[in-house]
C-alpha cells in the first residue's frame, strides 16, 4: 500500500478537531485495525508523507512519535518506521484487507444523515429488495406451534424445514434426505462455511467471470487464488470452463441453472460433462449455487444430479426466490461432509431463527403456487426495464435474461466506464452495481453494470430517466 501515491486511503482525517499530528496518528491506526497495514509493513518516510499530505515534516514526525509511544510502530535508525510485530490494537488484523464488492456495504442514505424524506428519493438498482406479499410472512397457526415445539438450538436447522427442502430436491429429480441439509442464514452463509472449512491461503478456486460478488468476496477473503473463465453471450465458454476444471482446483463454483449477473444458464449436457471431468480429476469440491434456479421464466429447476458420495455441494435460498429479509438458505452435501459443516454452523451462530424456519415451512408447502405468479411478475419487470433502457439509453446493450433478478447491461464504448458512471449516478440519488464488483480483477467489468429489475415499474422508469438525463452517453 503506497500512502504517498494514494493518501485518500487515510479518509477524511483532517475533519477531526484534534491537532493535525494526533488526527494523522489516529488515521494510521485505523489502517492497521482494518488490515490495510500489517505487522512488519513499513510506513512512508516522514518527508515523503509530509509532501504527499501537504504537511510539515515535524507534523508527521509527531504523528509517528505518538504511534511509537503507544507501541503501534517501531523506528530503527536506517530502517525507517515499521508496524510493530504485536501492536496494541486488540482487533488488529492478521490478514491484509481485501476490497469487497457487496453493495450492501455502501452507506445507506439514512446512515449518511439524510432525512427520511430525502432518503426516500433514492432509487436503488444495486440490490434486489422487492417486498413480499404480507401473506408470505404471516405464520400459520401450524407454523407458530412448530416454532414453539421444536428446539431453538438445532445448528443444522429445524428438522421439519430440512425435510421440506429435501422433498423439494426429490421432486426435482435429485435424491436427497433431510440428513443431507444444513439450513443457513441465506446462501451467503453457506458459501462462508464452505470457504472456512475447505479453503486455505493459496488454494485455487475456479469460477466464471463476472460472478456473484458475495462468492468473490468470500473466496478472496479466504486468501484463495481465483481463476476466472470469462462468460460469453452464449454457453460456448462452458467448454473452456470444463477444460479448466480438469486441472483440479481445490474448489469449483458455478451457477449453471441461472447465472448471476447475466441471467443465462448452462445446457444440462454441459453440466453433466463438468461433473464427469471433476470426478475424473478427483480432488475438487464442486459447489453448485442454485439460489436463482427457481426464478427461471420458462424452465423448471433441475439440480445437477451427482452420485451420493460425490464431492458436490448444492446451495439454495428462499432469500432470492421469495424474500431477502427471510434469510433462509441451505446447503445440500454428501453425508460425509455434514458433520464438519454442522460444527462450523454451530460455531457461527448456534442455530437459525426458529420463527423464520417455521415461516419457511409454510412457504415450502405452497411453493409452486407462490413461484408461478412471481416468475411472471419478474419477467414482466425485466421486459419493462429493458424497454426503458432501449428507449432512453439506446446505446446500451442488454441481452434478455432467462430468469433471475438482474439485467447485465453493457455500456457504450464512448462514455464513462462503470465505476465512474456509478459515482456520477449517486449525484442524482441512484445506486448501481459496477461490473468491477462482480469481477475477480479490477481491469475487468468496467464495460458493464448490473441492474436489479425488482423495483416497481414507475420507479424503475424514473431511475432510467435520471441516468439518461446525466447526458453521459
Secondary structure, 3 states (H helix, E strand, C coil): CCCCCCHHHHCCHHHCCCCHHHHHHHHHHHHHHCCCCCCCCECCCHHHHHHHHCCCHHHHHHHHHHHHHCCCEEEECCCEEEECCCCCCCCCCCCCCCCCCCHHHCCCCCCCCCCHHHHCCCEECCCCCCCCCHHHHCCCHHHHHHHHHCCCCCCCCCHHHHHHHHHHHHHCCCCCCHHHEEEECHHHHHHHHHHHHHCCCCCEEEEEECCCHHHHHHHHHCCCEEEEEECCCCCCHHHHHHHHHCCCCCEEEECCCCCCCCCCCCCHHHHHHHHHHHHHHCCCEEEEECCCHHHECCCCCCCCCCCCCCCEEEEEEHHHHCCHHHCCEEEECCHHHHHHHHHHHHHHHCCCCHHHHHHHHHHHHCHHHHHHHHHHHHHHHHHHHHHHHHHHCCCCEECCCCECCEEEEECCCCCCCHHHHHHHHHCCCEECEEHHHHCCCCCCCCCEEEEECCCCHHHHHHHHHHHHHCCCC
